[in-house]
Amino acid sequence: MTVLKTVLTPIHREGWPFIAIFAVATALLWWLAEPLGLIGLVLTVWCIFFFRDPARVTPSRTGLVIAPADGVVQMIQPAIPPSEIGLDQRPLTRISIFMNVFNVHVNRSPIDAEVIALAYRPGKFFNAALDKASEYNERQSIHLRTADGLNFCVVQIAGLVARRIKCDLMAGKTVRAGERFGIIRFGSRVDVYLPDGVQPLVAVGQLTTGGETVLADIRSDEAARLGEMR
């Protein structure tokens, strides 16, 4: 049953138009030449795989900051949050999670909070693994505030082949940690800016599971963790 659930993962609604296009193209390619049809079939299966939307078990203790995306922790460093959402322009700890084209691309809220502001900014499409992507790439910035008054910033960043950021949030909405809020198509990055004094509990190079991996703990006084390849 567990294996069956893994194979029969739900598909995000944003994916169905693309899956239909890939399937029709595959049928046409198969009609033209079987080898081309096989290539189309592989691409259609990948498209289905890309838009999968599995359920996740989110740790529910108050104060935990949960990974908003599947991927790898690309960078952890001080950075100034996007100016367009009204946060103070001083460096905060930024955790950057890079998603490749094989990761689940559904994004989830990192914490229980109220949506204070949202801002979309068009931009370029550099490789999302690069530091300059935070500044120059197309992005959707989200300002979240917890019941305790702590401010978080989550930024969806388009990547080299990503061409659409989808965010379903609106100002005034309350979200729970692990709740789905959007998707980025075809390779991208999500940044989380932590409040002052909150230390990351992940290390650069670590894999994250959106909605499950704990990035930080507001209640913890543990120092930032280091990691090493083994």
Backbone hydrogen bonds, N-H to C=O, Kabsch-Sander energy under -0.5 kcal/mol:
donor,donor_aa,acceptor,acceptor_aa,energy
5,K,1,M,-2.4
6,T,2,T,-1.7
7,V,3,V,-2.0
8,L,4,L,-2.9
9,T,6,T,-0.5
9,T,7,V,-1.0
12,H,51,F,-3.2
15,G,12,H,-2.2
16,W,12,H,-0.6
16,W,13,R,-0.6
19,I,15,G,-2.6
20,A,16,W,-2.5
21,I,17,P,-2.0
22,F,18,F,-2.8
23,A,19,I,-2.4
24,V,20,A,-2.5
25,A,21,I,-2.5
26,T,22,F,-2.2
27,A,23,A,-2.1
28,L,24,V,-2.2
29,L,25,A,-2.6
30,W,26,T,-2.7
31,W,27,A,-1.9
32,L,28,L,-1.9
33,A,29,L,-3.1
37,G,29,L,-0.6
37,G,33,A,-2.0
38,L,34,E,-2.2
39,I,35,P,-1.7
40,G,36,L,-2.4
41,L,37,G,-2.4
42,V,38,L,-2.2
43,L,39,I,-2.2
44,T,40,G,-2.3
45,V,41,L,-2.5
46,W,42,V,-2.2
47,C,43,L,-2.3
48,I,44,T,-2.3
49,F,45,V,-2.3
50,F,46,W,-2.7
51,F,47,C,-1.7
52,R,49,F,-1.2
53,D,10,P,-3.6
58,T,56,R,-0.8
64,L,61,R,-1.5
65,V,216,A,-3.0
66,I,64,L,-0.6
66,I,110,P,-3.3
67,A,213,T,-3.1
70,D,104,V,-0.7
71,G,208,T,-1.8
72,V,98,F,-1.9
73,V,206,Q,-2.9
74,Q,72,V,-0.9
74,Q,96,S,-2.5
75,M,96,S,-1.0
77,Q,94,R,-1.9
79,A,92,L,-2.4
85,I,82,P,-1.0
86,G,83,S,-1.4
87,L,82,P,-0.5
90,R,88,D,-1.8
92,L,79,A,-2.8
94,R,77,Q,-2.7
95,I,192,V,-2.8
96,S,75,M,-2.8
96,S,94,R,-0.6
97,I,95,I,-0.5
97,I,190,V,-2.7
98,F,72,V,-2.7
98,F,96,S,-0.6
99,M,188,S,-2.9
100,N,98,F,-0.5
103,N,100,N,-1.6
105,H,50,F,-0.7
107,N,182,G,-3.2
108,R,68,P,-2.0
109,S,179,E,-2.7
113,A,175,V,-2.3
114,E,145,R,-2.8
115,V,173,K,-3.2
116,I,114,E,-0.7
116,I,143,H,-3.0
117,A,143,H,-1.1
119,A,141,S,-2.1
121,R,139,R,-2.9
124,K,136,Y,-2.5
130,L,127,N,-2.0
133,A,130,L,-1.3
134,S,131,D,-1.5
135,E,132,K,-0.6
136,Y,132,K,-2.7
137,N,133,A,-1.6
138,E,124,K,-2.0
139,R,121,R,-2.5
140,Q,156,Q,-2.4
141,S,119,A,-3.1
142,I,154,V,-2.5
143,H,117,A,-2.9
144,L,142,I,-0.6
144,L,152,F,-2.7
145,R,114,E,-2.2
146,T,150,L,-2.4
149,G,146,T,-1.8
152,F,144,L,-3.1
153,C,193,Y,-1.3
154,V,142,I,-2.4
155,V,191,D,-2.5
156,Q,140,Q,-2.7
157,I,155,V,-0.5
157,I,189,R,-3.1
158,A,138,E,-2.3
159,G,187,G,-0.9
163,R,185,R,-0.6
166,K,164,R,-0.5
166,K,183,I,-2.9
167,C,165,I,-0.5
168,D,181,F,-3.4
172,G,115,V,-3.4
173,K,170,M,-1.9
175,V,113,A,-3.0
178,G,109,S,-3.3
179,E,176,R,-2.3
181,F,107,N,-2.6
182,G,107,N,-1.2
183,I,166,K,-2.0
184,I,105,H,-1.3
185,R,164,R,-2.1
186,F,184,I,-0.5
188,S,99,M,-1.6
189,R,157,I,-2.1
190,V,97,I,-2.2
191,D,155,V,-2.4
192,V,95,I,-2.3
193,Y,153,C,-2.9
194,L,93,T,-2.9
194,L,192,V,-0.6
198,V,195,P,-1.8
199,Q,197,G,-0.6
201,L,215,L,-4.1
205,G,73,V,-3.0
206,Q,203,A,-2.1
208,T,71,G,-2.8
210,G,208,T,-0.5
211,G,67,A,-3.0
212,E,209,T,-2.2
213,T,209,T,-2.4
215,L,65,V,-3.3
215,L,213,T,-0.6
216,A,65,V,-1.3
217,D,199,Q,-0.6
218,I,63,G,-3.1
220,S,217,D,-1.4
225,R,200,P,-1.3
